Amino acid sequence: MSDTVKALTEAVRGRVITDKDADYDGARRVYNGMHDRRPRAIIQCTDSADVMAVIAAGRDSGLDLAVRGGGHSVPGFGTVDDGLVIDLSPMKHVLVDPVKKVARVGGGATLGDVDHATYPFGLAVPGGVVSTTGVGGLTLGGGLGYLTRSVGLTIDNLLSADVVLADGRQVTASDYQNEDLFWALRGGGGNFGVVTNFEFQLHEVGDVVGGPMFFDYEDATAVLQCYRDYMARAPEQLGCFFGWQIAPDLPFIPKDRIGDLFCVLVACWNGPHEAAEEVLKPLRDAAEVKAQFVEAMPFPALQSLFDDSVPKGMQHYWKADFIAELTDEAIAAHVEHGKNTPHISSSMHLHPINGAAQRVGAEETAFGHRDKSFAPVIVGIWDDPADNEANIKWVKDYYAAIHPHSGSDGGYVNFMSDDDDERAPANYGANYERLARVKATYDPDNLFHLNQNIAPASAG
Ligand SMILES: Cc1cc2nc3c(=O)[nH]c(=O)nc-3n(C[C@H](O)[C@H](O)[C@H](O)COP(=O)(O)OP(=O)(O)OC[C@H]3O[C@@H](n4cnc5c(N)ncnc54)[C@H](O)[C@@H]3O)c2cc1C
């Protein structure tokens, strides 16, 4: 055991897991099975003091530091060869204040942890569409999900964050203290420090009417056009994403259609239940609905509806953009490449950005692309590493066909793959230079560099 690791075992309360431990292989794995990295140690931090100790050890030893929230990042930022992993997974606490409608959430909580704690109060934090995703990475990159149109991005509901900085101090960032840091945390990714606590505004969300509607692939052009037009004017309590879906063997899918490719609209109506039929009608009328599972259900049930189709350990390769406008030419490119969707877990998801998300000013947070209308992401997900070449090719070919229609160079930082490093300036968009200055203030030596990295601005 190296001196650094030995000293850490004495300094922290959480477990320090090395290759001598039986559970090392489980502890080093992240969500994307492509990343088979062997850290020097994984430190399961129980509190801010543990985080401070690992940051000091990383700084003093020169070992790379990886910070892991939920471990979902496709580039595998939550693990590193021969470095130290700050694993926040023991820090999952969620404290709900139902009177103030505020929740304090540990830096290692998942969306499912938050939903579990807030639902009994009829409250929710806007998050993403798979409940195993970490609140940490999702929030720091922006946070797109079913509630984006009604209450904004996840960062639009962040009230404050406790952050352990590169110099080892913990500070609180909010609208009233360390304002520049608070601005940068809301969209600037994990570049500025380790967030041990997030404080979120909660919203009234109880049971919603939602779920997937399946349409024939042959109707995809009509469905996409209808979706584009309707999501620009639909009531804001309606969230809905578009996706390709090879039909799984589920009770609501006709037996003779299992394995067929469909296009799917996944809706979430957080308004009066009696209005759901009328609100969803324009989408249902896009073409004939061939199968559906749209019901009143607890919000956490909708949030976890797809968890089983994307378990930990699969192979992931994604490509993403923001788009100014979903043109008919772009739709034609989607339809052409969507038809070759290679695996039941693979898809292209189209998330709308409008409503409450666009009422926040472009420069109010570091999220650089509020003026765009959709965030498309081609999600290549499959089981067998032997299929990597063919699946990666599908994603790259698809992306090459849609990118010229984007009207934007940038994509959502949280949807990037590990060959997208050079896209960071475009992904942070017009906010990149200010982010680089904040980075120089809080992390001048780029200690936190395993992320969509922002190089510290040079002095002068
Ligand atoms: C199946 C799946 C579904 C997804 N669905 C959505 C979705 O609906 N909406 C959406 O917006 N995104 C979605 N994403 C993308 C997701 O937001 C990113 O993968 C995000 O990085 C995950 O955060 P994490 O904490 O799980 O990941 P990690 O790999 O643990 O971390 C990601 C990055 O954030 C940093 N980080 C994490 N926690 C902290 C912290 N507490 N303090 C400082 N830095 C931290 C890490 O260092 C790393 O750079 C999805 C991803 C997957 C794999």
PDBQT file of the ligand as one rigid body, heavy atoms in Angstrom, charges set to zero:
ROOT
HETATM    1  C1  LIG A 501     -29.131   6.043 -18.528  1.00  0.00    +0.000 C 
HETATM    2  C2  LIG A 501     -28.870   7.511 -18.453  1.00  0.00    +0.000 A 
HETATM    3  C3  LIG A 501     -29.937   8.391 -18.490  1.00  0.00    +0.000 A 
HETATM    4  C4  LIG A 501     -29.726   9.771 -18.437  1.00  0.00    +0.000 A 
HETATM    5  N1  LIG A 501     -30.802  10.615 -18.483  1.00  0.00    +0.000 NA
HETATM    6  C5  LIG A 501     -30.607  11.953 -18.369  1.00  0.00    +0.000 A 
HETATM    7  C6  LIG A 501     -31.705  12.851 -18.341  1.00  0.00    +0.000 A 
HETATM    8  O1  LIG A 501     -32.857  12.451 -18.451  1.00  0.00    +0.000 OA
HETATM    9  N2  LIG A 501     -31.447  14.168 -18.203  1.00  0.00    +0.000 N 
HETATM   10  C7  LIG A 501     -30.185  14.661 -18.080  1.00  0.00    +0.000 A 
HETATM   11  O2  LIG A 501     -30.023  15.870 -17.939  1.00  0.00    +0.000 OA
HETATM   12  N3  LIG A 501     -29.115  13.833 -18.118  1.00  0.00    +0.000 NA
HETATM   13  C8  LIG A 501     -29.300  12.501 -18.254  1.00  0.00    +0.000 A 
HETATM   14  N4  LIG A 501     -28.222  11.654 -18.296  1.00  0.00    +0.000 N 
HETATM   15  C9  LIG A 501     -26.873  12.221 -18.308  1.00  0.00    +0.000 C 
HETATM   16  C10 LIG A 501     -26.407  12.488 -16.900  1.00  0.00    +0.000 C 
HETATM   17  O3  LIG A 501     -26.869  13.759 -16.514  1.00  0.00    +0.000 OA
HETATM   18  C11 LIG A 501     -24.869  12.487 -16.865  1.00  0.00    +0.000 C 
HETATM   19  O4  LIG A 501     -24.401  11.205 -17.192  1.00  0.00    +0.000 OA
HETATM   20  C12 LIG A 501     -24.347  12.917 -15.505  1.00  0.00    +0.000 C 
HETATM   21  O5  LIG A 501     -22.981  13.187 -15.631  1.00  0.00    +0.000 OA
HETATM   22  C13 LIG A 501     -24.559  11.843 -14.472  1.00  0.00    +0.000 C 
HETATM   23  O6  LIG A 501     -24.172  12.268 -13.210  1.00  0.00    +0.000 OA
HETATM   24  P1  LIG A 501     -23.586  11.206 -12.173  1.00  0.00    +0.000 P 
HETATM   25  O7  LIG A 501     -23.360  11.915 -10.896  1.00  0.00    +0.000 OA
HETATM   26  O8  LIG A 501     -24.410   9.972 -12.185  1.00  0.00    +0.000 OA
HETATM   27  O9  LIG A 501     -22.243  10.811 -12.910  1.00  0.00    +0.000 OA
HETATM   28  P2  LIG A 501     -20.664  10.766 -12.470  1.00  0.00    +0.000 P 
HETATM   29  O10 LIG A 501     -20.076   9.924 -13.510  1.00  0.00    +0.000 OA
HETATM   30  O11 LIG A 501     -20.595  10.314 -11.056  1.00  0.00    +0.000 OA
HETATM   31  O12 LIG A 501     -20.272  12.243 -12.558  1.00  0.00    +0.000 OA
HETATM   32  C14 LIG A 501     -20.373  12.991 -13.761  1.00  0.00    +0.000 C 
HETATM   33  C15 LIG A 501     -19.502  14.248 -13.657  1.00  0.00    +0.000 C 
HETATM   34  O13 LIG A 501     -19.988  15.072 -12.607  1.00  0.00    +0.000 OA
HETATM   35  C16 LIG A 501     -19.014  15.199 -11.572  1.00  0.00    +0.000 C 
HETATM   36  N5  LIG A 501     -19.713  15.081 -10.288  1.00  0.00    +0.000 N 
HETATM   37  C17 LIG A 501     -20.659  14.172  -9.947  1.00  0.00    +0.000 A 
HETATM   38  N6  LIG A 501     -21.103  14.413  -8.705  1.00  0.00    +0.000 NA
HETATM   39  C18 LIG A 501     -20.423  15.496  -8.258  1.00  0.00    +0.000 A 
HETATM   40  C19 LIG A 501     -20.451  16.240  -7.062  1.00  0.00    +0.000 A 
HETATM   41  N7  LIG A 501     -21.273  15.935  -6.041  1.00  0.00    +0.000 N 
HETATM   42  N8  LIG A 501     -19.609  17.308  -6.936  1.00  0.00    +0.000 NA
HETATM   43  C20 LIG A 501     -18.782  17.659  -7.967  1.00  0.00    +0.000 A 
HETATM   44  N9  LIG A 501     -18.716  16.977  -9.130  1.00  0.00    +0.000 NA
HETATM   45  C21 LIG A 501     -19.535  15.917  -9.265  1.00  0.00    +0.000 A 
HETATM   46  C22 LIG A 501     -18.026  14.093 -11.819  1.00  0.00    +0.000 C 
HETATM   47  O14 LIG A 501     -16.743  14.406 -11.384  1.00  0.00    +0.000 OA
HETATM   48  C23 LIG A 501     -18.061  13.954 -13.327  1.00  0.00    +0.000 C 
HETATM   49  O15 LIG A 501     -17.223  14.904 -13.937  1.00  0.00    +0.000 OA
HETATM   50  C24 LIG A 501     -28.403  10.272 -18.338  1.00  0.00    +0.000 A 
HETATM   51  C25 LIG A 501     -27.331   9.385 -18.304  1.00  0.00    +0.000 A 
HETATM   52  C26 LIG A 501     -27.551   8.020 -18.364  1.00  0.00    +0.000 A 
HETATM   53  C27 LIG A 501     -26.375   7.086 -18.385  1.00  0.00    +0.000 C 
ENDROOT
TORSDOF 0
